[in-house]
Amino acid sequence: MIVTLTMNPALDTTIELGAPLAHGGVQRSLGSHTQAAGKGVNVSRAIAHAGVKTLAVLPGAETDPLLRRLVADDLEHRSVHIGALLRTNITLTDPDGTTTKINEQGPALNAAVLEEIVRVVVDVSRSASWLVLAGSLPPGADPSFYADLVATVRETLGDAAPKIAVDTSEAPLRALFAPHVHQLPDLIKPNAEELAELSGQGSADAFEDSPTATAAAARALLDRGVGTVLATLGANGAVLVNADGAWHATHTPITPRSTVGAGDSALAGYLLADETGETAPGRLARAVAYGSAAASLPGSAIPTPTQLAPDAVSVEELTLIPRTMS
């Protein structure tokens, strides 16, 4: 089973525009779609579509519209009650796939709710192969929440702890690599912008243009203690770096419709391939197939296995300068 935690879930409303967004203008939409989402929920949705057991953990009252949609979608979940409505995010997509997002902050979580979430995550992780901590943190949660949770799960469950993946950004991502942190995730999934922030070198554009530079920056994160880096590079595919090597995968050109959920789908693809024992290049190929399929779908739709084009993915091994052993 793959467990996901979404600390700041949202009802995602995506509006498809028939022309590029005109600031200050009046435009008609081609259509709209609303879905219960959040990064961890999206990962669980893709995994469930593939017929693999998953459990989405999130805060929220059972009467919340978002939780009601999860029930209607038959997505297995476990919620921790809070006394406020979850947030709504709005996404505007241009015909060329350009995405404009407006994300609400989300309700504040008090100490009691945060403690209960940790207890639930530890409990359900006992029978999990992977635990995914994904998305932004809501008000009330310290930026070190994910870093602390990684340590708590491992210290509490010991050898029974699942592998842990983290997909977040800004302060919660930086907190994973704080000097006092000694237990890093097995996998992180930064995009090019997040990798530039973590590495302190280059830029998002530079990394998207250079898989080799991306791999070098990712390998430096391995030196700091993380197990594997899956770096998504938008239209230029993704780079995977682990202790055994580095690989770059690309997909034949697609017609992008929305980038919402593409990174989450890529992470789900990686995890699904890992569940079936794929090699590192195979896991990367599945990730890129899933991410590309998601980008070709409207709104925040998450792809099913039948919507993938695995033969459209090419993987090449990258040659990096050997690391100097101290």
N, C-alpha and C positions, 0 to 999 in steps of 0.2 A: 504494500500500500504506500502511496505517496501522499503525505500530509502537507498542506499549504497553510500559511498564516498570512492573512491580509489585515493589517492593523487599521487601515484607513480606507475601507471599501466605499464604493460609490455606485449610484445609478448612472450609467454612462448614456447620455443622449447624444447621438451623432446626427448631424444635419448635413445632407449632401447638397452642395450648391451647383447650379448650372453654369456659373461663371466665377472667375476669381473673386475672392472676398473684396468688397469695396468698402473701405472704412468710411463710416458716416452715411452710407447709402442705404437704400431699401432693395432687398433682393428676394426672389422666390426660391424655395427649395425644391429639389427633385424628389425628396423623400426624407424620412427620418426614422431612427431606430433607437429604442431604449433597451438596455440590458443590464442586469446585475453584474457588476464588474469590480475592478480592483486587480492588481497584478496577480496576487495569489489565486483569487477566484478564477481569473482567466486561465492560469496554468492548470488548475483543477478541471476546468471545463474542457480544455483540449485533451487532458488525460482521460477523462470520462468518455469523451467522444471516441477514443481509441479502445474502449472496453477494459481499461485498467482501473483497478480500485483506487479511489482517492477520497480524501476528506478535506474539506475547506473549513478552516477555523477562522472566525471573525467576531468582532463585537457587534452588538445590535439586538434590539428587541424582536421577538418572534412576529410582532405585529407590524414591524417596519416594512415599507413597500419593497425594499431590497430583499429582505429575507423571504417575503411572500413570493417574489419572483424566483428565488432559488428553489423553493418548494415546488412551484409550478414547473420549473425546468427539470425537476427530479435530480438536482445536483446535491449529493450527500454533503452535509455541512453540520457544524456544531458551533453554536453562538454563545457568547457571554453577554448577558443582559446589560444594557445601558439605558438611561432614562432620557435619551435624545434621539432625534432622527439622524440617520446617516446622510452623508452629503450627496449632492448631484453634480456631475461634471458634464460640461457641454463641449462637444467637438464639432468644428466646422471643416468640411473637406472640400477643396477645390477640385475641378475636373481632372487636373494633373496629379492629384494625390496629395498636394500640399495640405498640411493639417494644422489647424489653429485650435488650441485647447484652452478652456477656461475651467479651472479646477477650484471647487470650494475648499475651504480649509478643513472641514470635518469637525465633529463634536469633540470636546475635550474628554479625556478618560482620566478618572481619578485613580488613586493608588490601589484601592480595593479591586477595581476592574482590571488593572494591569497585573496585579498579583494573581487573580483568577485566570487570566489568559495564560500566564506562565504555567500555572498548575495544569490547565487543560492541555496545553501543548506538550508538556512533559508526559502526561498520562497517555495521550493518543500516539505519541512517538514511540512507545514501547514496541509496537507491532509494525512500525514503518520502515521502509527501505531508504526513503529520502524524506527530509523535512525541508520545505522551501519557505524562507522568510522573505516576503516580497512587498515592495511598495514603500510609500512614504510613511512617516510616523505621525499620528495625530497630536494635537495639543495635549499636553499632560505627560507625554512619554519623553523620557530623556533620550538624547541622540545615541547614547550607548545601549539602548534597549536591545537591539539585535545582537550586539557583541556580548552583552551579559547573558542573553538567552542561549546563545551558542555554548557558552561555558556551563550554564546551568544544566542544559540537556545532557551534555557530555559527562559532567561530574555526577549527575543523578543516575543516569542509565549505564554509565560505564561501557563495557563491551557491547551492550544491547542498544547503544545509541545509533540512530540512523546516520547516514551521510547527510550533510547539511549544505544547502545552497542558499545564497543570499543575493537578491536583486533589489538594490536600493540606490540612493544617490545622496549627494550633498553631505551634511553632517553625519547622518547615520552610516553612510559608506565610509567616510573618513574615520569614524570611531572604531570601525573594525580593525584598523591598522594603528591605533593609538599605541604609544610605547609600552603601556602596562598590560596590553592585551596579549595573551600567550596561546589562546585557542582560536584559530582562525577557521573559517568555513572550508569545506572540501571543495566548493565551487563558488565563484562569483561571476556575475554576468553584466559587466559594464558595457555601455555603448561607448562610442568614440569620445563623446564629451566627458563622460564620467572617467574614462581611462586617462584622459589628459589631466583632469583634476587630480586624480590619485597619483599619477606619475610625476606631476610637476614639470612636464616637458611636452613640447609639441602642442598641437591644437586638434580639435575634433576634425577639421578639414584635412589636416596633415595625416592623421591616422586613417581616415576613410580612404585616402589616396594611396597609402602605403601599408600593405599588410605586413611587410617586414618590420617596419617601425612599430606597428601595433604589437607584433609578436615580441619584440625586444622589450617594450614597456610592460607587457604582460608577464614576461619571464622575470622581470625585476620584482613583480609582486609575488611570484613564487619564492624568490629569495627572502621575502619578508614573512613567508609562512603559509600563504594560501595554497591549497592543493592544486587547483585547476582554474584557469581563466578562459571563459567563453566571451569573447569581445564581438559584439554585433556592430557592423559597419554600414548599415543602411543598404543602399543599392549595391554596394561592393561586398555583400555577403557577410562572412564572419571569420574570425580567427580563433583557433583553439590552441592553448598552450598548457602542457602538463609536464611532469618530470621526464616523460619519454620523448618529447619533441614538440614541434609546432606545425600547424596545418592551416591552410586558407581554403575556404570553399566559396564558390559563387554559383548563382542561379542564372539561367538564360533570362534575358530581359522580360519583364512583366509589365502590364499596364497597372500602375498603382491606383488604388481607389481610397485607401485609408491606411495609415500606419498604426492606428490604435490597436494594441494587442499583438503587434508583430513580434516585439521582443519577448513578450510573455509566451507566445506560441513557439518561438525558437527555443526557449528554455524548456518548455514542455517536450518538444521534439527530442532534445538532448536526453532528458530523463527517460523518455519512453525507449530510446535506443539503448540506454544503459541498462534498463530493466531486462532487455532481451539479450544482453551480453555482447553488444556491438563493440568493435574496436573504436579507438579514438577517432579516426577518420570517418567511420560510420556514424558515430554519434554527432559529429560536426555536420555531416551531410544531412542527417535527419533534421537537425536544428535549422539549417538554411532552407530546407524544403518546407518546413512548417512556417518559418518566418515569412518566406516569400508568398506562400499560399494565403496567409493572413493579410498581407499588404494588398493582395489582389481582390480581397473581398470588401464589400461595403460596410461602413459603420464600424462597430466593435465586434463583428462576427469572428468567431474562432473556428479554424478549419477542422474538418473531419479527415480521417485518413484517405478517403476517396477523392478529396480535393487537392491532394499533393501531386507533385510532378517530380518524383525522385530521380528520374533519368535526366532531368534538366539541371542537376547539380553536379559540378565538377570540384574535385578536391585535389590540392597539390601540397606536398610537404615543403616546408620552408627551412632553409639552411640558415642557422644563426651562428654567430661567433661563440665558440665554447665558453662556458662560464669558468671563471678563475676560482679554483678551490682554495679556501683559506686554511 
